[in-house]
Amino acid sequence: MQEHVEVDQKHLVLLTRALRAEGDGKTLSRELVRELKAVVEPAAAAARAAILSMGSTSDTEPGLRTTVARMVKTGVRTTGKHPGVFIRAKKTGMPRNFNNAPKRLNATKGWRHTVFGNDQVWVTQRGKPGWFDDTIAAFKPAAIRAAQKVMDDMARRIDFKTRG
Protein backbone atom coordinates (compact mmCIF):
# COMPACT_ATOMS: atom_id res chain seq x y z
CA MET A 1 0.00 0.00 0.00
CA GLN A 2 1.52 3.28 -1.05
CA GLU A 3 0.38 6.83 -1.61
CA HIS A 4 2.23 9.22 -3.91
CA VAL A 5 2.46 12.97 -3.63
CA GLU A 6 2.53 14.03 -7.25
CA VAL A 7 5.01 16.71 -8.18
CA ASP A 8 6.15 17.93 -11.55
CA GLN A 9 8.25 14.92 -12.53
CA LYS A 10 10.07 16.67 -15.35
CA HIS A 11 11.03 19.47 -12.98
CA LEU A 12 12.28 16.95 -10.39
CA VAL A 13 14.35 15.09 -13.00
CA LEU A 14 15.88 18.33 -14.30
CA LEU A 15 16.64 19.43 -10.77
CA THR A 16 18.39 16.16 -9.88
CA ARG A 17 20.44 16.37 -13.11
CA ALA A 18 21.52 19.86 -12.12
CA LEU A 19 22.44 18.57 -8.66
CA ARG A 20 24.65 15.89 -10.19
CA ALA A 21 26.31 18.48 -12.41
CA GLU A 22 27.11 20.63 -9.37
CA GLY A 23 30.51 20.16 -7.76
CA ASP A 24 28.77 19.71 -4.40
CA GLY A 25 25.91 17.67 -5.89
CA LYS A 26 25.90 14.93 -3.26
CA THR A 27 25.45 17.38 -0.40
CA LEU A 28 22.76 19.32 -2.25
CA SER A 29 21.02 16.09 -3.24
CA ARG A 30 21.03 14.85 0.38
CA GLU A 31 19.56 18.16 1.51
CA LEU A 32 16.87 17.98 -1.17
CA VAL A 33 15.89 14.45 -0.11
CA ARG A 34 15.86 15.42 3.58
CA GLU A 35 13.67 18.48 2.93
CA LEU A 36 11.26 16.53 0.70
CA LYS A 37 10.91 13.80 3.34
CA ALA A 38 10.17 16.50 5.93
CA VAL A 39 7.28 17.68 3.72
CA VAL A 40 5.41 14.36 4.04
CA GLU A 41 6.42 13.46 7.59
CA PRO A 42 3.39 15.24 9.16
CA ALA A 43 1.08 13.14 6.96
CA ALA A 44 2.92 9.95 7.94
CA ALA A 45 2.71 10.89 11.62
CA ALA A 46 -1.03 11.49 11.23
CA ALA A 47 -1.43 8.08 9.57
CA ARG A 48 0.47 6.44 12.44
CA ALA A 49 -1.77 8.21 14.96
CA ALA A 50 -4.90 7.18 13.00
CA ILE A 51 -4.09 3.47 13.13
CA LEU A 52 -3.06 3.65 16.79
CA SER A 53 -6.43 5.22 17.62
CA MET A 54 -8.25 2.14 16.32
CA GLY A 55 -9.99 0.25 19.09
CA SER A 56 -8.69 -3.14 20.17
CA THR A 57 -9.60 -5.78 22.72
CA SER A 58 -6.49 -7.90 22.18
CA ASP A 59 -3.51 -7.88 24.51
CA THR A 60 -1.38 -10.04 22.21
CA GLU A 61 2.17 -8.82 21.72
CA PRO A 62 3.44 -7.56 19.38
CA GLY A 63 0.28 -5.57 18.79
CA LEU A 64 -1.05 -5.33 15.27
CA ARG A 65 -1.81 -1.59 15.45
CA THR A 66 1.63 -0.81 16.88
CA THR A 67 3.38 -2.88 14.22
CA VAL A 68 1.39 -1.32 11.38
CA ALA A 69 2.13 2.18 12.72
CA ARG A 70 5.83 1.36 12.95
CA MET A 71 5.83 0.23 9.30
CA VAL A 72 4.49 3.55 7.94
CA LYS A 73 7.54 4.97 6.16
CA THR A 74 8.33 7.99 4.01
CA GLY A 75 10.68 8.05 1.07
CA VAL A 76 11.96 10.06 -1.87
CA ARG A 77 12.88 8.74 -5.29
CA THR A 78 14.78 11.20 -7.48
CA THR A 79 15.64 8.91 -10.39
CA GLY A 80 13.95 6.29 -12.51
CA LYS A 81 10.54 6.24 -14.18
CA HIS A 82 8.51 7.47 -11.19
CA PRO A 83 10.42 10.07 -9.19
CA GLY A 84 8.58 11.61 -6.28
CA VAL A 85 7.85 11.64 -2.59
CA PHE A 86 5.84 8.80 -1.08
CA ILE A 87 4.36 7.42 2.10
CA ARG A 88 4.15 3.66 2.33
CA ALA A 89 2.65 1.27 4.85
CA LYS A 90 4.93 -1.73 4.40
CA LYS A 91 3.14 -5.05 4.59
CA THR A 92 6.11 -7.18 5.64
CA GLY A 93 6.95 -7.99 9.23
CA MET A 94 3.36 -8.12 10.47
CA PRO A 95 2.53 -10.31 13.46
CA ARG A 96 0.87 -13.70 12.99
CA ASN A 97 1.78 -13.71 9.26
CA PHE A 98 -0.94 -11.14 8.50
CA ASN A 99 1.15 -9.58 5.73
CA ASN A 100 -1.68 -7.57 4.18
CA ALA A 101 -2.64 -5.99 7.51
CA PRO A 102 -2.18 -2.32 6.45
CA LYS A 103 -4.33 -2.84 3.35
CA ARG A 104 -7.00 -4.91 5.10
CA LEU A 105 -7.27 -2.53 8.07
CA ASN A 106 -7.78 0.33 5.60
CA ALA A 107 -10.42 -1.48 3.50
CA THR A 108 -14.13 -0.98 4.11
CA LYS A 109 -14.84 -4.63 3.32
CA GLY A 110 -12.36 -5.89 5.92
CA TRP A 111 -11.10 -9.49 5.86
CA ARG A 112 -12.35 -12.96 6.67
CA HIS A 113 -10.71 -15.43 9.02
CA THR A 114 -11.57 -18.43 11.16
CA VAL A 115 -12.42 -18.05 14.81
CA PHE A 116 -9.46 -18.88 17.04
CA GLY A 117 -9.78 -22.51 18.15
CA ASN A 118 -12.60 -23.33 15.72
CA ASP A 119 -11.60 -23.57 12.08
CA GLN A 120 -15.19 -24.34 11.06
CA VAL A 121 -16.52 -20.87 11.91
CA TRP A 122 -15.60 -17.90 9.73
CA VAL A 123 -16.06 -14.24 10.63
CA THR A 124 -15.56 -10.93 8.82
CA GLN A 125 -13.48 -8.41 10.70
CA ARG A 126 -13.10 -4.74 9.92
CA GLY A 127 -10.27 -2.50 11.00
CA LYS A 128 -10.48 1.27 10.70
CA PRO A 129 -11.47 1.94 7.08
CA GLY A 130 -9.67 4.93 5.60
CA TRP A 131 -7.06 5.18 8.36
CA PHE A 132 -4.40 5.52 5.66
CA ASP A 133 -6.08 6.82 2.48
CA ASP A 134 -8.35 9.39 4.09
CA THR A 135 -5.65 10.67 6.44
CA ILE A 136 -3.07 11.09 3.67
CA ALA A 137 -5.63 12.68 1.31
CA ALA A 138 -6.19 15.50 3.80
CA PHE A 139 -2.47 16.37 3.69
CA LYS A 140 -1.94 15.93 -0.05
CA PRO A 141 -2.64 19.49 -1.36
CA ALA A 142 -0.40 21.12 1.25
CA ALA A 143 2.31 18.51 0.69
CA ILE A 144 2.29 19.11 -3.06
CA ARG A 145 2.65 22.87 -2.54
CA ALA A 146 5.43 22.37 0.03
CA ALA A 147 7.30 19.90 -2.21
CA GLN A 148 7.11 22.35 -5.10
CA LYS A 149 8.44 25.12 -2.84
CA VAL A 150 11.36 22.91 -1.71
CA MET A 151 12.26 22.14 -5.33
CA ASP A 152 11.95 25.80 -6.34
CA ASP A 153 14.13 26.88 -3.40
CA MET A 154 16.75 24.29 -4.32
CA ALA A 155 16.67 25.38 -7.98
CA ARG A 156 17.18 29.03 -6.91
CA ARG A 157 20.06 27.92 -4.70
CA ILE A 158 21.70 26.08 -7.59
CA ASP A 159 21.09 29.03 -9.90
CA PHE A 160 22.68 31.36 -7.38
CA LYS A 161 25.69 29.02 -6.98
CA THR A 162 26.22 28.71 -10.72
CA ARG A 163 26.19 32.46 -11.28
CA GLY A 164 29.43 32.62 -9.28
Backbone as JSON, one array per atom type, in Angstrom:
{
  "sequence": "MQEHVEVDQKHLVLLTRALRAEGDGKTLSRELVRELKAVVEPAAAAARAAILSMGSTSDTEPGLRTTVARMVKTGVRTTGKHPGVFIRAKKTGMPRNFNNAPKRLNATKGWRHTVFGNDQVWVTQRGKPGWFDDTIAAFKPAAIRAAQKVMDDMARRIDFKTRG",
  "N": [[0.86, -1.16, 0.0], [0.65, 2.12, -0.91], [1.05, 5.62, -1.14], [1.26, 8.3, -3.31], [2.71, 11.53, -3.54], [2.12, 13.75, -5.89], [4.34, 15.44, -7.89], [5.78, 17.83, -10.15], [7.17, 15.89, -12.38], [9.03, 16.13, -14.47], [10.3, 18.49, -13.78], [11.46, 17.7, -11.34], [13.26, 15.72, -12.25], [14.94, 17.27, -13.92], [15.98, 18.96, -11.98], [17.4, 17.14, -10.33], [19.32, 16.31, -12.15], [20.74, 18.68, -12.47], [21.72, 18.9, -9.91], [23.51, 16.75, -9.85], [25.34, 17.67, -11.68], [26.47, 19.75, -10.35], [29.33, 20.71, -8.43], [29.19, 20.16, -5.72], [27.2, 18.28, -5.61], [26.34, 15.92, -4.25], [25.95, 16.66, -1.57], [24.01, 18.69, -1.86], [22.0, 17.15, -3.03], [21.43, 15.33, -0.95], [20.41, 17.13, 0.92], [18.14, 18.02, -0.46], [16.61, 15.64, -0.57], [16.25, 15.19, 2.18], [14.75, 17.48, 2.89], [12.46, 17.12, 1.28], [11.45, 14.75, 2.35], [10.76, 15.69, 4.86], [8.58, 17.21, 4.21], [6.46, 15.38, 3.86], [6.37, 14.06, 6.26], [4.62, 15.0, 8.4], [2.12, 14.04, 7.44], [2.59, 11.29, 7.44], [2.98, 10.9, 10.18], [0.43, 11.53, 11.07], [-1.0, 9.44, 9.9], [0.09, 7.28, 11.29], [-0.84, 7.91, 13.88], [-3.57, 7.68, 13.38], [-4.0, 4.92, 12.92], [-3.19, 3.9, 15.35], [-5.17, 4.86, 16.96], [-7.26, 3.19, 16.57], [-9.69, 1.03, 17.89], [-9.18, -1.77, 20.13], [-9.35, -5.05, 21.48], [-7.56, -6.9, 22.07], [-4.71, -8.25, 23.77], [-2.45, -9.26, 22.82], [0.98, -9.58, 22.1], [3.51, -9.0, 19.65], [1.59, -6.03, 19.21], [-0.88, -5.57, 16.7], [-1.77, -3.03, 15.71], [0.29, -1.35, 16.64], [2.5, -2.43, 15.29], [1.78, -2.03, 12.6], [1.68, 0.79, 12.57], [4.37, 1.33, 13.07], [5.45, 0.51, 10.69], [4.81, 2.41, 8.81], [6.25, 4.37, 6.5], [8.28, 6.98, 5.07], [9.52, 8.22, 1.94], [11.81, 9.17, -0.72], [12.21, 9.35, -4.15], [14.43, 10.09, -6.59], [15.26, 9.43, -9.07], [14.81, 7.35, -12.02], [11.76, 5.89, -13.45], [9.52, 6.83, -12.04], [9.84, 9.32, -10.3], [9.56, 10.93, -7.11], [7.85, 11.82, -4.03], [6.91, 9.74, -1.37], [4.61, 7.96, 0.77], [4.47, 5.06, 2.54], [2.88, 2.13, 3.69], [4.34, -0.47, 4.82], [3.95, -3.93, 4.15], [5.27, -6.11, 5.1], [6.62, -8.06, 7.82], [4.56, -8.2, 9.65], [2.67, -9.17, 12.55], [1.73, -12.56, 13.33], [1.74, -13.55, 10.72], [0.14, -11.93, 9.1], [0.33, -10.48, 6.53], [-0.91, -8.62, 4.83], [-1.96, -6.7, 6.43], [-1.9, -3.73, 6.72], [-3.31, -2.93, 4.39], [-5.73, -4.38, 4.58], [-6.76, -3.44, 7.04], [-7.34, -0.88, 6.29], [-9.32, -1.15, 4.4], [-12.79, -0.98, 3.52], [-14.28, -3.29, 3.29], [-13.02, -5.12, 4.87], [-11.69, -8.21, 6.23], [-11.71, -11.8, 6.05], [-11.62, -14.48, 8.38], [-10.9, -17.48, 10.27], [-12.42, -18.37, 13.39], [-10.56, -18.2, 16.36], [-9.39, -21.26, 17.49], [-11.5, -22.67, 16.42], [-11.82, -23.87, 13.49], [-13.95, -24.14, 11.81], [-15.75, -22.1, 11.86], [-16.26, -19.03, 10.36], [-15.51, -15.55, 10.31], [-16.12, -12.08, 9.53], [-13.96, -9.42, 9.75], [-13.44, -6.03, 10.53], [-11.22, -3.29, 10.23], [-10.07, -0.13, 10.65], [-11.5, 1.56, 8.49], [-10.13, 3.59, 5.93], [-8.09, 4.67, 7.44], [-5.55, 5.1, 6.45], [-5.7, 6.02, 3.66], [-7.67, 8.15, 3.74], [-6.59, 9.82, 5.69], [-4.07, 10.55, 4.61], [-4.94, 11.8, 2.26], [-6.03, 14.18, 3.18], [-3.76, 15.68, 3.71], [-2.51, 15.94, 1.29], [-2.82, 18.18, -0.7], [-1.46, 20.35, 0.57], [1.03, 19.18, 0.94], [1.9, 18.82, -1.68], [2.15, 21.47, -2.52], [4.17, 22.31, -0.72], [6.27, 20.59, -1.42], [6.77, 21.45, -4.01], [7.65, 24.03, -3.43], [10.02, 23.45, -2.0], [11.54, 22.28, -4.06], [11.67, 24.45, -5.84], [13.06, 26.32, -4.24], [15.49, 24.96, -3.97], [16.3, 24.91, -6.64], [16.64, 27.67, -7.08], [18.76, 28.07, -5.34], [20.76, 26.54, -6.56], [20.93, 27.92, -8.98], [21.84, 30.39, -8.04], [24.33, 29.57, -7.03], [25.6, 28.8, -9.39], [25.93, 31.11, -10.77], [28.09, 32.35, -9.77]],
  "CA": [[0.0, 0.0, 0.0], [1.52, 3.28, -1.05], [0.38, 6.83, -1.61], [2.23, 9.22, -3.91], [2.46, 12.97, -3.63], [2.53, 14.03, -7.25], [5.01, 16.71, -8.18], [6.15, 17.93, -11.55], [8.25, 14.92, -12.53], [10.07, 16.67, -15.35], [11.03, 19.47, -12.98], [12.28, 16.95, -10.39], [14.35, 15.09, -13.0], [15.88, 18.33, -14.3], [16.64, 19.43, -10.77], [18.39, 16.16, -9.88], [20.44, 16.37, -13.11], [21.52, 19.86, -12.12], [22.44, 18.57, -8.66], [24.65, 15.89, -10.19], [26.31, 18.48, -12.41], [27.11, 20.63, -9.37], [30.51, 20.16, -7.76], [28.77, 19.71, -4.4], [25.91, 17.67, -5.89], [25.9, 14.93, -3.26], [25.45, 17.38, -0.4], [22.76, 19.32, -2.25], [21.02, 16.09, -3.24], [21.03, 14.85, 0.38], [19.56, 18.16, 1.51], [16.87, 17.98, -1.17], [15.89, 14.45, -0.11], [15.86, 15.42, 3.58], [13.67, 18.48, 2.93], [11.26, 16.53, 0.7], [10.91, 13.8, 3.34], [10.17, 16.5, 5.93], [7.28, 17.68, 3.72], [5.41, 14.36, 4.04], [6.42, 13.46, 7.59], [3.39, 15.24, 9.16], [1.08, 13.14, 6.96], [2.92, 9.95, 7.94], [2.71, 10.89, 11.62], [-1.03, 11.49, 11.23], [-1.43, 8.08, 9.57], [0.47, 6.44, 12.44], [-1.77, 8.21, 14.96], [-4.9, 7.18, 13.0], [-4.09, 3.47, 13.13], [-3.06, 3.65, 16.79], [-6.43, 5.22, 17.62], [-8.25, 2.14, 16.32], [-9.99, 0.25, 19.09], [-8.69, -3.14, 20.17], [-9.6, -5.78, 22.72], [-6.49, -7.9, 22.18], [-3.51, -7.88, 24.51], [-1.38, -10.04, 22.21], [2.17, -8.82, 21.72], [3.44, -7.56, 19.38], [0.28, -5.57, 18.79], [-1.05, -5.33, 15.27], [-1.81, -1.59, 15.45], [1.63, -0.81, 16.88], [3.38, -2.88, 14.22], [1.39, -1.32, 11.38], [2.13, 2.18, 12.72], [5.83, 1.36, 12.95], [5.83, 0.23, 9.3], [4.49, 3.55, 7.94], [7.54, 4.97, 6.16], [8.33, 7.99, 4.01], [10.68, 8.05, 1.07], [11.96, 10.06, -1.87], [12.88, 8.74, -5.29], [14.78, 11.2, -7.48], [15.64, 8.91, -10.39], [13.95, 6.29, -12.51], [10.54, 6.24, -14.18], [8.51, 7.47, -11.19], [10.42, 10.07, -9.19], [8.58, 11.61, -6.28], [7.85, 11.64, -2.59], [5.84, 8.8, -1.08], [4.36, 7.42, 2.1], [4.15, 3.66, 2.33], [2.65, 1.27, 4.85], [4.93, -1.73, 4.4], [3.14, -5.05, 4.59], [6.11, -7.18, 5.64], [6.95, -7.99, 9.23], [3.36, -8.12, 10.47], [2.53, -10.31, 13.46], [0.87, -13.7, 12.99], [1.78, -13.71, 9.26], [-0.94, -11.14, 8.5], [1.15, -9.58, 5.73], [-1.68, -7.57, 4.18], [-2.64, -5.99, 7.51], [-2.18, -2.32, 6.45], [-4.33, -2.84, 3.35], [-7.0, -4.91, 5.1], [-7.27, -2.53, 8.07], [-7.78, 0.33, 5.6], [-10.42, -1.48, 3.5], [-14.13, -0.98, 4.11], [-14.84, -4.63, 3.32], [-12.36, -5.89, 5.92], [-11.1, -9.49, 5.86], [-12.35, -12.96, 6.67], [-10.71, -15.43, 9.02], [-11.57, -18.43, 11.16], [-12.42, -18.05, 14.81], [-9.46, -18.88, 17.04], [-9.78, -22.51, 18.15], [-12.6, -23.33, 15.72], [-11.6, -23.57, 12.08], [-15.19, -24.34, 11.06], [-16.52, -20.87, 11.91], [-15.6, -17.9, 9.73], [-16.06, -14.24, 10.63], [-15.56, -10.93, 8.82], [-13.48, -8.41, 10.7], [-13.1, -4.74, 9.92], [-10.27, -2.5, 11.0], [-10.48, 1.27, 10.7], [-11.47, 1.94, 7.08], [-9.67, 4.93, 5.6], [-7.06, 5.18, 8.36], [-4.4, 5.52, 5.66], [-6.08, 6.82, 2.48], [-8.35, 9.39, 4.09], [-5.65, 10.67, 6.44], [-3.07, 11.09, 3.67], [-5.63, 12.68, 1.31], [-6.19, 15.5, 3.8], [-2.47, 16.37, 3.69], [-1.94, 15.93, -0.05], [-2.64, 19.49, -1.36], [-0.4, 21.12, 1.25], [2.31, 18.51, 0.69], [2.29, 19.11, -3.06], [2.65, 22.87, -2.54], [5.43, 22.37, 0.03], [7.3, 19.9, -2.21], [7.11, 22.35, -5.1], [8.44, 25.12, -2.84], [11.36, 22.91, -1.71], [12.26, 22.14, -5.33], [11.95, 25.8, -6.34], [14.13, 26.88, -3.4], [16.75, 24.29, -4.32], [16.67, 25.38, -7.98], [17.18, 29.03, -6.91], [20.06, 27.92, -4.7], [21.7, 26.08, -7.59], [21.09, 29.03, -9.9], [22.68, 31.36, -7.38], [25.69, 29.02, -6.98], [26.22, 28.71, -10.72], [26.19, 32.46, -11.28], [29.43, 32.62, -9.28]],
  "C": [[0.9, 1.22, 0.0], [0.71, 4.44, -1.58], [1.45, 7.78, -2.12], [1.76, 10.66, -3.78], [3.0, 13.36, -4.99], [3.14, 15.41, -7.35], [5.34, 16.72, -9.66], [7.38, 17.05, -11.77], [9.38, 15.44, -13.4], [10.95, 17.65, -14.59], [11.96, 18.76, -11.99], [13.47, 16.29, -11.08], [15.39, 16.13, -13.41], [16.66, 18.83, -13.09], [17.71, 18.43, -10.3], [19.57, 16.09, -10.85], [21.35, 17.56, -12.8], [22.32, 19.62, -10.84], [23.67, 17.72, -8.96], [25.75, 16.68, -10.89], [27.07, 19.42, -11.48], [28.34, 19.94, -8.76], [30.14, 19.56, -6.41], [27.42, 18.99, -4.51], [25.42, 16.69, -4.85], [25.32, 15.61, -2.03], [24.1, 18.03, -0.71], [21.66, 18.28, -2.43], [20.52, 15.53, -1.91], [20.09, 15.85, 1.06], [18.18, 18.18, 0.86], [16.02, 16.81, -0.67], [15.4, 14.66, 1.32], [14.69, 16.4, 3.67], [12.37, 17.93, 2.34], [10.63, 15.51, 1.65], [10.21, 14.55, 4.47], [8.79, 17.02, 5.52], [6.18, 16.67, 4.03], [5.4, 13.73, 5.43], [5.19, 13.78, 8.44], [2.24, 14.32, 8.74], [1.33, 11.72, 7.45], [2.64, 9.85, 9.43], [1.21, 10.83, 11.88], [-1.57, 10.1, 10.91], [-1.1, 7.12, 10.71], [-0.51, 6.65, 13.6], [-3.16, 7.65, 14.66], [-5.02, 5.68, 13.26], [-3.97, 3.14, 14.62], [-4.35, 3.99, 17.54], [-7.54, 4.19, 17.39], [-8.46, 1.33, 17.6], [-9.47, -1.18, 18.99], [-9.03, -3.77, 21.51], [-8.51, -6.8, 22.98], [-5.33, -7.36, 23.01], [-2.3, -8.68, 24.01], [-0.22, -9.13, 21.83], [2.95, -9.6, 20.67], [2.06, -7.19, 18.85], [0.22, -5.24, 17.32], [-1.02, -3.83, 14.96], [-0.43, -0.96, 15.6], [2.58, -1.18, 15.74], [3.06, -2.16, 12.92], [1.87, 0.13, 11.45], [3.63, 2.29, 12.54], [6.28, 1.17, 11.5], [5.38, 1.32, 8.32], [5.78, 4.34, 7.73], [7.38, 6.03, 5.08], [9.56, 7.75, 3.17], [10.66, 9.05, -0.07], [12.72, 9.29, -2.94], [13.16, 9.86, -6.27], [15.18, 10.73, -8.87], [14.64, 7.84, -10.81], [12.7, 6.82, -13.19], [9.55, 7.06, -13.35], [9.14, 8.21, -10.02], [9.32, 10.75, -8.39], [8.77, 11.31, -4.81], [6.7, 10.7, -2.27], [5.78, 8.44, 0.39], [3.88, 6.0, 1.87], [3.88, 2.99, 3.68], [3.12, -0.11, 4.42], [4.14, -2.9, 4.97], [3.97, -6.19, 5.18], [6.32, -6.98, 7.14], [5.75, -7.87, 10.15], [3.25, -9.35, 11.38], [1.55, -11.35, 12.92], [0.71, -13.88, 11.48], [0.62, -13.0, 8.55], [-0.3, -10.05, 7.64], [0.38, -8.48, 5.01], [-2.4, -6.7, 5.2], [-2.89, -4.51, 7.19], [-3.32, -2.14, 5.44], [-5.69, -3.28, 3.88], [-7.6, -4.0, 6.19], [-7.84, -1.26, 7.46], [-9.05, 0.1, 4.78], [-11.77, -1.47, 4.21], [-14.7, -2.4, 4.18], [-14.16, -5.53, 4.35], [-11.71, -7.17, 5.4], [-11.81, -10.6, 6.6], [-11.29, -13.87, 7.27], [-11.52, -16.37, 9.9], [-11.48, -17.93, 12.6], [-11.3, -18.85, 15.47], [-9.99, -20.11, 17.77], [-10.92, -23.25, 17.47], [-12.49, -23.0, 14.24], [-12.82, -23.84, 11.21], [-16.02, -23.06, 10.98], [-15.69, -19.71, 11.36], [-16.3, -16.62, 10.12], [-15.42, -13.19, 9.72], [-15.17, -9.9, 9.86], [-13.12, -7.15, 9.94], [-12.14, -4.0, 10.85], [-10.81, -1.09, 11.19], [-10.42, 1.79, 9.26], [-11.06, 3.4, 6.88], [-8.58, 5.47, 6.49], [-5.86, 5.71, 7.58], [-4.82, 6.48, 4.55], [-6.69, 8.16, 2.85], [-7.42, 10.36, 4.83], [-4.65, 11.33, 5.52], [-3.73, 12.09, 2.72], [-5.8, 14.09, 1.89], [-4.91, 16.33, 3.73], [-1.93, 16.6, 2.28], [-1.79, 17.32, -0.69], [-1.52, 20.32, -0.74], [0.96, 20.5, 0.98], [2.8, 18.79, -0.72], [2.85, 20.53, -3.16], [4.01, 22.97, -1.86], [6.56, 21.71, -0.76], [7.73, 20.78, -3.38], [7.97, 23.5, -4.61], [9.87, 24.66, -2.54], [12.16, 22.81, -3.0], [12.6, 23.51, -5.92], [13.08, 26.46, -5.56], [15.48, 26.28, -3.75], [17.22, 24.75, -5.7], [17.25, 26.8, -7.9], [18.57, 28.97, -6.3], [21.12, 27.49, -5.71], [21.98, 27.21, -8.58], [22.04, 30.08, -9.31], [24.13, 30.88, -7.34], [26.37, 29.02, -8.33], [26.51, 30.07, -11.31], [27.56, 32.96, -10.84], [29.71, 33.99, -8.96]]
}
